[in-house]
Each structure stands twice: as structure tokens, then as C-alpha cells.
Amino acid sequence: MQLYYAARSPFARIVRVALIETGLDAIVQKQEVALYSLESTLLPVNPVGRVPTLILDDGTRLTESQLILNYIDTRHSGPKLLPRDGSDNWRTPVGVGDSSRFAGWDRCLVAIDASSRKRTLPACYRLGNCSGEPGGG
């Protein structure tokens, strides 16, 4: 699998956190891309030019963060990141949308891990690019 992402995209960050939390990060090749550039390496893969874009081993292209999160959640054997019983399923897209307004990763992780209701150390600390505070990067 190959993930095309932009470091400043909150939706790509959420996918990267999910990959780390599920242990799938090591098997996914990652390529940071330039947005809003006609020379971007993303355009041949996703002509709309949006990140994240995940290319599966069979060539299938997933281009929406919610779709990618659902796919990631089906590919690991640990606890599910997204609710599967319908109880809070509507809250997850709302949480993902809310997380895009903040650079603080604690909100992103809580949005992803809505089913457990646990507040844990944000995985972005392992990415090395956030302060965990609202407005931090």
C-alpha cells in the first residue's frame, strides 16, 4: 500500500495516526506531496489533487479520509477504531470534521477512537509534529 499525504492536511494526519495506532504504519509506503502544484506527484494518482490518497496493493485508489479509515479499521486484528454497532457511528464523521479545525492532535485521536472513550497519548507525538495543544502544530 502507498499513502500520498501532505503534512499540513488534518485529514491526512488522521489517517497517519490510524496507521500508527493499528500497527499498519510499517507496511505502508508514504509519499509526501505538494498540494496546489501542477508538478505534484499526486496528480497522476488522484487528478482531483486531494489528500489523503491510499493506493492498495491491487491498484484500488481510496481518496476520502473516512473511506480510508474504514479500510484501515478492517485490516488489523486489534480493537476497532470506529464504532461498528451503529451506536455512535454518526459521531465519527462529526468528530473528524471538528478535528480539521484544530491542529491539536488530542482532538484527532479522540475522534478516531470514539468507541473506546479513552483519552490516550496522541499518536502524533510519535510522528514528532504536534504539541497536543489546540492551535499547536
Buried (B, 14 or more C-beta within 10 A) or exposed (E): BBBBBBEEBBBBBBBBBBBBBBEBBEEBEBEEBEEEEEEBEBBEBBEEBBBBBBBEEEEEEBBEBBEBBBBBBEBBEEEBBBBEEEEBEEBBBEBBEBBBEBBBBBBBBBBBBBBEEEEEEBBBBEBEBBBBEEEBE
